[in-house]
Structures are given as structure tokens and as C-alpha cells.
Amino acid sequence: MLSSASQPQVLIEDQLMHRWGRWLRVLGPSMRACLVGALMQCWLGGAFAASDKALSQAQARTEVWSGWVSWVMDGDTVVVVREGQHEPVKLRIEGIDAPESCQPGGSEAREAMMVLALRKSVQVTDRGQDSYGRQIGRLSVDGVDLGAEMVRSGQAWAYNFRTGKGPYAALQRQAEKQKKGIFATREAAMSPALFRKFHGICHGS
């Protein structure tokens, strides 16, 4: 059985022989071993560097902190006062898109979020800012993911900007099947993005 240390070298040598076998065969065993060794160092160095870089970027993007919800703007945006600070943070909840405050279902979505979060201690998984400069993150109360709860109850769509329906797509399908909230009517509910396209943003939101 090959040791874990020798496995990458054998793998690289096999790949090299498969692709450039006729050229490598003219090299002696020593030269071939040197070439494989150099490539393995590059491969391992690049792999570890990429891994470290990805980890540091993920750590930079994600921060978990506690706070208190002082206001609910709508079904997917709240104002949070971070523990130990006085300046409030306007937080757009990651992974969901609730109806605009002036469109059908908007007031119900806001009320649902108020029940879940207003004047409660929350934990925020901070994702930094999105391409619009908005602070985004996941919001939870006593371990309950509020974004998931909003989608499960049919008060918001599962949504991630430019990436499709996001992490709560299965919960949305369940809410649609059970005809909850915005999915209760016979007509298909208009997504907030489509509503904004035809009607613009709600004044005062």
C-alpha cells in the first residue's frame, strides 16, 4: 500500500506519463523523479495557498455577533443594535426576498417579522455588504433561523441575488404546495423584483 506522502507523487507521475509518456521515456529515472518532485511541490504549494486564501476570505466575510432588534422595516430588513454599541445596523436578511411594503402581502410579511424578531435578542451571522452596499446576514433567535421561518410560512420567497433561489428553495416549494401566505391565492404572486420593475420602490421604505 502506498503511503499518504507518496500518493500525490505517484498520481502526478501517472498523469504525466499518460499525457507526455513518449517524451518522459527518453529521460532517465533520476531526471524523471526530479521533474515529478518539482511539479508535486508546485501542486502542493498551490493547493495549500489556495486553501488558506479561501479560508481567510471566508473568515473575513463571516462574523457572528449578538444584538437587539429595535425596528422592523419590512419582511426582510430589520434594524439591529449590536451588543456593546449604540449605532444601529440596517440588516438585509440573507437568502429571502419578502414582498415590498406597498405590494400585496407586504404588510403581512412585516407583521410576521415583527412577531419573530422585534425587541428580541438575536444572533447575526454577518456576511458583509452586497453589491448594493447593503449589510446582509442571517438572523436567528434562540437558534431558530428567521429567514427559514419566513419562507416556511409563505411570507417570503427563497432568493439569493444572481444565484437563484438560495438555501430555502425546498421550504418555498413546501409553502407553495400548502398554499401558505403569498402563495394562498389562485394567481401567482408577483415577486418583489418584478413588482419594482413595474411600480418602482415603495416610498418611505
Summary of the structure (lengths in Angstrom):
residues: 205
radius of gyration: 25.7
end to end distance: 65.2
largest distance: 76.9
contacts: 577
relative contact order: 0.12
helix: 45%
strand: 23%
